[in-house]
């Protein structure tokens, strides 16, 4: 009896040892739960949840922006829904979605440069196919049934026609987006866009001599995303500067136009003056050449249109203006041979005396 009495507290000791770890585990569980709740409900976690919700919402808005815009091309053709999508993406109206797409594009460019994606793809394919073939052979040797065969689906997966048509329609819209935009730029539907494309092509032409293709793609992607961001953040300043530049350009263009018009008017007046001078000189030359065409060797008795015949009164007045004393008389004596000079014989003759005394009236009076 005395030996059995000290053995009674033994179950109590065992009970206390069993209950103690249970209390410690519950305390540890509550501590872990409190730590988990403190992490989940912390401001950092709340901020992460908030940003995740906003990012999901922005991606949803970006997906809903794939609608055909009301604006049409200059030819009246409707634009594609990718016009609205890219405008929504590059305008930074959904900054988180745009930033994620920008970072993804940069990472893809670096991955294509430094990672051999094609090589890793083939490596993944030969690894998967090798594991499948090995499992199939081992299963047939050990279990008399291939392991890959046991995982074979009852029906192979196929692409539905509707999904394929939807994908092809999106690819067609994407291709038409680039085709339409190239034509709009080429035919100067928007002059500013054409000038911008010209500048980009000119700079790319010179940079491609020094930079590789991936570097040029990196610069182009950065410019495409960051230039709209700078414009959105400084829209008022940039618009004011562009307005001032436009006013200065218009004033300079008007001055050049006025100066060109002034010089054109002066040149026109000078040309007219020279033309008038040369025309007058040509007319004078033609008139003088016509006056020199009169022939001196042939005279006609018939009156011509240029020299009308004189009237009878004019001929009589011309005859009356001359007298017989104005003409010399013929000698009436024949000259005699001898030593007397002919001049003395002429004086001693009747004609000579008539001439010296004053005419036939003096001879008749003698």
ChimeraX attribute file (.defattr): number of C-alpha atoms within 10 A of each C-alpha:
attribute: neighborCount
match mode: 1-to-1
recipient: residues
	/A:1	5
	/A:2	6
	/A:3	6
	/A:4	7
	/A:5	8
	/A:6	9
	/A:7	9
	/A:8	9
	/A:9	10
	/A:10	9
	/A:11	10
	/A:12	10
	/A:13	10
	/A:14	10
	/A:15	11
	/A:16	10
	/A:17	11
	/A:18	11
	/A:19	10
	/A:20	10
	/A:21	11
	/A:22	11
	/A:23	11
	/A:24	11
	/A:25	11
	/A:26	11
	/A:27	12
	/A:28	12
	/A:29	12
	/A:30	12
	/A:31	12
	/A:32	12
	/A:33	12
	/A:34	12
	/A:35	12
	/A:36	12
	/A:37	11
	/A:38	12
	/A:39	13
	/A:40	13
	/A:41	12
	/A:42	12
	/A:43	11
	/A:44	11
	/A:45	13
	/A:46	13
	/A:47	12
	/A:48	12
	/A:49	13
	/A:50	12
	/A:51	13
	/A:52	13
	/A:53	11
	/A:54	15
	/A:55	18
	/A:56	14
	/A:57	15
	/A:58	18
	/A:59	17
	/A:60	12
	/A:61	16
	/A:62	19
	/A:63	12
	/A:64	11
	/A:65	19
	/A:66	16
	/A:67	14
	/A:68	15
	/A:69	15
	/A:70	8
	/A:71	11
	/A:72	12
	/A:73	12
	/A:74	11
	/A:75	8
	/A:76	8
	/A:77	10
	/A:78	14
	/A:79	20
	/A:80	22
	/A:81	17
	/A:82	21
	/A:83	21
	/A:84	18
	/A:85	19
	/A:86	13
	/A:87	12
	/A:88	19
	/A:89	21
	/A:90	20
	/A:91	17
	/A:92	17
	/A:93	16
	/A:94	18
	/A:95	16
	/A:96	18
	/A:97	20
	/A:98	21
	/A:99	16
	/A:100	13
	/A:101	15
	/A:102	19
	/A:103	12
	/A:104	12
	/A:105	16
	/A:106	17
	/A:107	13
	/A:108	14
	/A:109	17
	/A:110	14
	/A:111	12
	/A:112	13
	/A:113	13
	/A:114	9
	/A:115	12
	/A:116	10
	/A:117	12
	/A:118	10
	/A:119	10
	/A:120	11
	/A:121	11
	/A:122	11
	/A:123	11
	/A:124	12
	/A:125	11
	/A:126	12
	/A:127	12
	/A:128	12
	/A:129	11
	/A:130	12
	/A:131	12
	/A:132	16
	/A:133	15
	/A:134	14
	/A:135	16
	/A:136	18
	/A:137	17
	/A:138	15
	/A:139	17
	/A:140	14
	/A:141	11
	/A:142	9
	/A:143	10
	/A:144	11
	/A:145	14
	/A:146	19
	/A:147	18
	/A:148	16
	/A:149	13
	/A:150	10
	/A:151	8
	/A:152	9
	/A:153	8
	/A:154	6
	/A:155	6
	/A:156	6
	/A:157	7
	/A:158	6
	/A:159	7
	/A:160	9
	/A:161	9
	/A:162	9
	/A:163	10
	/A:164	11
	/A:165	11
	/A:166	12
	/A:167	12
	/A:168	12
	/A:169	12
	/A:170	15
	/A:171	12
	/A:172	12
	/A:173	17
	/A:174	15
	/A:175	13
	/A:176	15
	/A:177	16
	/A:178	14
	/A:179	11
	/A:180	16
	/A:181	14
	/A:182	14
	/A:183	11
	/A:184	18
	/A:185	18
	/A:186	15
	/A:187	11
	/A:188	13
	/A:189	15
	/A:190	12
	/A:191	13
	/A:192	11
	/A:193	14
	/A:194	17
	/A:195	13
	/A:196	12
	/A:197	15
	/A:198	14
	/A:199	12
	/A:200	12
	/A:201	12
	/A:202	11
	/A:203	11
	/A:204	16
	/A:205	11
	/A:206	10
	/A:207	14
	/A:208	12
	/A:209	9
	/A:210	10
	/A:211	12
	/A:212	10
	/A:213	13
	/A:214	13
	/A:215	16
	/A:216	15
	/A:217	16
	/A:218	17
	/A:219	13
	/A:220	14
	/A:221	15
	/A:222	15
	/A:223	12
	/A:224	13
	/A:225	18
	/A:226	17
	/A:227	12
	/A:228	15
	/A:229	17
	/A:230	11
	/A:231	14
	/A:232	14
	/A:233	10
	/A:234	11
	/A:235	13
	/A:236	11
	/A:237	11
	/A:238	14
	/A:239	12
	/A:240	11
	/A:241	12
	/A:242	12
	/A:243	12
	/A:244	12
	/A:245	12
	/A:246	12
	/A:247	12
	/A:248	12
	/A:249	12
	/A:250	12
	/A:251	12
	/A:252	12
	/A:253	12
	/A:254	12
	/A:255	12
	/A:256	12
	/A:257	12
	/A:258	12
	/A:259	12
	/A:260	12
	/A:261	12
	/A:262	12
	/A:263	12
	/A:264	12
	/A:265	12
	/A:266	12
	/A:267	12
	/A:268	12
	/A:269	12
	/A:270	12
	/A:271	12
	/A:272	12
	/A:273	12
	/A:274	12
	/A:275	12
	/A:276	12
	/A:277	12
	/A:278	12
	/A:279	12
	/A:280	12
	/A:281	12
	/A:282	11
	/A:283	12
	/A:284	11
	/A:285	11
	/A:286	11
	/A:287	11
	/A:288	10
	/A:289	10
	/A:290	9
	/A:291	8
	/A:292	8
	/A:293	8
	/A:294	8
	/A:295	7
	/A:296	6
	/A:297	5
	/A:298	6
	/A:299	8
	/A:300	6
	/A:301	6
	/A:302	9
	/A:303	11
	/A:304	9
	/A:305	7
	/A:306	6
	/A:307	8
	/A:308	9
	/A:309	11
	/A:310	9
	/A:311	8
	/A:312	9
	/A:313	9
	/A:314	10
	/A:315	10
	/A:316	10
	/A:317	10
	/A:318	10
	/A:319	10
	/A:320	9
	/A:321	7
	/A:322	10
	/A:323	8
	/A:324	8
	/A:325	11
	/A:326	7
	/A:327	8
	/A:328	9
	/A:329	13
	/A:330	7
	/A:331	12
	/A:332	10
	/A:333	11
	/A:334	9
	/A:335	13
	/A:336	10
	/A:337	8
	/A:338	7
	/A:339	6
	/A:340	10
	/A:341	11
	/A:342	13
	/A:343	10
	/A:344	10
	/A:345	15
	/A:346	18
	/A:347	14
	/A:348	12
	/A:349	17
	/A:350	16
	/A:351	20
	/A:352	17
	/A:353	16
	/A:354	18
	/A:355	18
	/A:356	11
	/A:357	12
	/A:358	11
	/A:359	16
	/A:360	15
	/A:361	10
	/A:362	13
	/A:363	14
	/A:364	8
	/A:365	6
	/A:366	6
